């Protein structure tokens, strides 16, 4: 008999919860099931089954749904168990995508600039961490 924490037993709950979340996001965006299915490029019956937790959508389908809802695909990936959740402070891209006062082009431009700065600074963060660790090691050796 499976225990309550058995991952196999949790799968149907995960899909049901994902479907509920998608439905909530659709309702918040004031989209009908038909409008969302058209915007996401998937069939109306398939989207309905996803919302009811009867289907396990692929990462590609989740990405299409997220784009149509103008939310982060990462949000759906986490809810589907494809990705692990990151700290809430680390979801700037999701915040930008959810901002209702920006156009889609503005959102994409902000995200591109943000990613470029992050990429540019990744090397600096690694160098700073190595330098800091060296300094600590030298202080301990001298002390």
Secondary structure, DSSP 8 states (H G I E B T S, - for coil): ---TT-HHHHHHHHHHHHHHHHHHHHHHTT--HHHHHHHHTS-HHHHHHHHTT-S---HHHHHHHHHHHTS-HHHHHHHHTSS----GGG-HHHHHHH-TTS-HHHHHHHHHHHHHHHHHHHHHHHHHHHHHHHHHHHHHHH-
